[in-house]
Amino acid sequence: MRVMLIVNPFATATSPAGRDALVNTLSAHFPVDVEHTTHRGHAGELGARAVADNYDAVIVHGGDGSVNETVNGLLGPPWRSAPTRLPALAVIPGGSANVFARTLGIDPDPLQATRQIIDLLDHGSHRRVGLGHSADRWFLFNAGMGIDAIIVHAMEDKRHAGKAATPARYLRTTIASFLRNARDTKTFTVTAAGHDPVEDTRFAFISNTSPWTYLGRREIRINPATGFGTRLGVFAATSTGVLRNLPLATRLVAGRTPKARHLFRDDDVAWVAFAAPEALDVQMDGDYIGAFTDIRFDHRSDVLDVVAPAGEPTVNR
């Protein structure tokens, strides 16, 4: 078995000693070619090389951004036919949220996850999952326009300033961004397959699976019935008012089905399009990708082979 290990040495929850320990653990079971990312987009370049060099598996040790880059490198742009032979993807969590790995049922502890991945590879435990995509980029678990993209943008600015992306800082940034933008008048239109357009939308999320994210150990499920076996989930709100959204946020934190008069939600649609009169922030998998006036999200089933337990469990610790 040919295995490439892609390591992001700058990921939030990694350390030199931890990386050495997991490399040693993996190398004791099969030969591993270790590649450290050095710049933005490098994981994508390594993913593409893994396909060209016929690796059997690619293991990513990093956060959701590194996994997203790797997947885009493995598959190439959505408008192009994917390679006929792809390495299986495995993830050893190394970021602050690790949404994709946790949703697959991978242990959040890197060393425990390493042993789990070895066992899954030994037993050939793979799953095919569907992905969401825009015209030129794949996403694994979520995308959005509006407040979540504003929060992601703010967190990236903090990381560039040398501040760690801790759960506490993310929560503070979320609250501050929501309060700061509560009276923002910018809106856009959300159109989902089979539905009338939702005008005057203030923020909207697209899900490829559930949970949408985690608040520490707590799962936040904005589209509870969306999963890797369904199409996309859409969650669009026409208000950023604190009083109107506080009950909705309370339901989400409590694990109850999200409901509100200003909320449009569908857990299984073929596509979703956003259209805005002026460019608004957009994020994919927790990565700020820029400001857009028009962007469409589609779904493609059974596109990626992942190393994971059978079924669709989540690890909630």
N, C-alpha and C positions, 0 to 999 in steps of 0.2 A: 504494500500500500504506500503510495506517495502522498505525503501530507505537507502542506505549507501552513505554517503558523504566522499569522499577521498580528503583530503586537504594536499597539499605540502606546509608546512610553510616556506620553503626556496625559493619558486618560486619568480621570479623577481618582479612581479606586485602585490604581496600580502602584507597585513599588518595585525597586530593583530586586530585593530579596524575594518578593512574591513571584515576580516574573521568572527568576532563576529556578525557583521551586517547581513551578508548573512546567517549565521547559524540561527539567530533569525528569519529572514524572512522566511526561509524554514520551521523551526519548528512550525511556526504559522499556517502552512497549512497541514502538515502531520508529523508523527513521523520520526525523522532522527537519524541514528546512525553515529556519527562523528568519523572518523579515521584519525589521522595525520601520515604522512609518516615520518620515522626516518632514513632510509638508502636506498641506491640504490637497486632497485628491490622490495622495500616494497609495492609499488602500485600494482605490479603484484601479490604479495602474497595476498593482500586484494581483488583484483579482483577474484582470484580463490576461496577465502573464500565466496565471495558474491554469486558465483554460487552454492557452496556446501550448503550454508545456505538459498538458495531459495529467495534471495532478488528480488524484482520486478524491481528496478532501481538502478543504480550506477551513482552518480554525482561526477565528478572529478573537483576540483578547483585547477588548477595548469597549467603548461605549456604543450607544445606538448609532452615532454618527459614523463611526468606523465601520460598523456592520452595513449601514446603508451604502457607503462608498464602495465597499467590497462587492455587494450584490450588484450594484450598477456596473462595476467592472466585469463581473462574471457574465451578466446577461447582455451587456451592451444596451444601447438606447432602445426604447420600446417599439419604435418604428421599424427596427431591423429584426429580421428573424434571429432568434436565439440560437447559439451553437447547438449542434445535435448531441454533443457530449459535454456535460458540465460536472465539475467537482461537487460533491455534497458539501453543504455549508454547516459548520458547527460554531457555536458561540460560547466563549468563556467570559462571563461578565467582568467588566473593568471600568464601567462608567458610574454615573451617579444614579441613574434610573434603571437602565438595562431592561426596558420594557419588552423588547422583542424576545430576549432570552427567557425572561421570567414567564412570559405568556406561553412559550413553548414548553414550559415545565423544567427548565434548567435551574439548578441550584444557584442562588445568588452569591454564595461563597466561592471565590475563584478556584481554590484547591479542591473543594468538594465537586464543583462543576467539572474540573479536569478529570477526576476519577469517573464521574458520570459519563462524560464524553467518551472516554476510553472504553467503558463497558458498552455503551451504545454502538460505537464503531465495531467492537469485537463481535457484537450480535447482529450487525447490519440493520440497526433500528433507524430507519429513515422515514420521513413523511414528505409528501408533496403538498405545497401550500400555494394559494393564490396570492397575488400582489396587486396593489393599486399603482397607477402611474399617471403622470401628466404626458404631454407630447414627447418629452425628451428625458424623463427621469422616473425611476421606480421608487415607490415607498413601501415600507414593510408593515407599519401599524397605524400611522395617522398623518394627516396634513390639515392645514387650516389657514383661513384668512381672517385678519382682525386681531382680537386680543391675544390669542395664544401665540401668534406670530410676533406680536409686539413684545410679549414676555420673552420669547426665545431670542429676539433681537437684543433686548436689554441684557439678558444673561450672557450672550456672546460678547457684548461690550464689557461686561464685568470680568469675564475670563481673559479678554485681551488686556485688561488693566491689571492682571495678575491675581484676581480673586478666585478662589476655588468654587466650583459649582456644587455646593452642598445642598441637601434637601431644605435646610433652614433658610439659606439664602434664596433658593428657588421660591419658597413659600412667601418670603418677604417681598420678593420682586413681583410675584403674582398679585398679591394684595395691593401693593403700591401702584402697579400698572393699571389694575382694574379701577381703582379709585381715581387715578389721574386721567383715565380715558372715559369715565362714566358719562361725561357730558359731551364727548366728541360727537359731532354731527355727521361724520363720514358714514355712508351706507353703501351697500351693494346688493345685487340681485342674485339669488341662488335658484338654479333650475336643476331639478333632479328628474331622472327618467320616470315617466308615468305620472308626474305631478305638475300642477300649475306653478309658475314662478313665484318665489317668495321675495317680495320687494322690501326695501328699507331694512335689510338685514344688517345687524351691527357686528356680529361675529358668527363664524360657521366652522365646524370641524368635520373632517372626513375620516372615517375609521375603516381599517382593513381587518381589524379583529377587536377583541375586547379582553382585558381592560384597555381603555384609551390611554391611561397612564397610571402611575402609582403615587400616592401621597405617603411617603415612608413605606410602611408595610400594607397600607390600606389601598385596595383596588378602587379605581374610579371608572365606572362603566357608564359612558354616555350613550352607547348603543349596545345594550345588553345582549341582544340576539345576533349581533354581528360576530363572525368568526372567520377562521381561515377557510372554512368550507362554504361561506356565503359570498355575496358580492359586497359592495361598499355600504357603510352606514353613513348617514348624514344627520347633523345636529346643528340647526340654525336658529339663532335668536334675534329678535327684532328690537331688543332693548338691552342697554348696558346699565340701566338703573340699578343701584345697589338694593333698594327695597324690593324690586321685582325679582332680582336674581338671587337674593339671599335664601328664600325658600327652596329654589332650584338647587343651589349649592349644597344646602342642608340635606336634601334628598340624595344627592350624588355621594356625599361623604358617608351617609348612613347606609348606602348600598341599596336604596330604593329606586324603583323605576322613575326615570326623569320625566316630569310633567310640568308644564306651565302654559299659560295662555299665549305667551309671546314666543313659544318654542315650536319649531317644526322638526319632526324626527321621523326617519325611516331607517330600519336596520338592514335593508337588503335592496339596493338599487344598482342598476347597471352602470350609470354614470352620473356625475354631478358637475355643473359648470358655475363659475363665479364670474360676474360682470360688474365692474365698478366704473363710475365716471372719472375717478382719478386713481392713480396707482396706490395700492394698499399692500401692506406686508403679508408675505406668505411663508409658511414653514412646512417642511416635510421631515418626519421622524426626528423632530426636535432640532432641525438644522435650518437656519434662516436662509432662504434661497432668493430673496429680493422682493421688489414691489411690482405688482401686476395690475393691469386693468381687466384682463380676461385670462382665465385659466380653466381648463377642463380636466377632470379626473375620471379615468376609466379603470376597469378591473379585468385582470386576466387570470383564469383559474389554472391550478396545477403547473405553475411555471418554475418553481424552485424546489430543489431537493434539500431538505434540512435534516440534520442529525438530532433527533428528539424522541422522547417517549411516544408511544402510540396514543391516539386520541388527542384531546385538546385541553390538557390540564393547565393550571396556573400555580405557581409557587407563591404562597402568600405568608411571608415570615416577618 
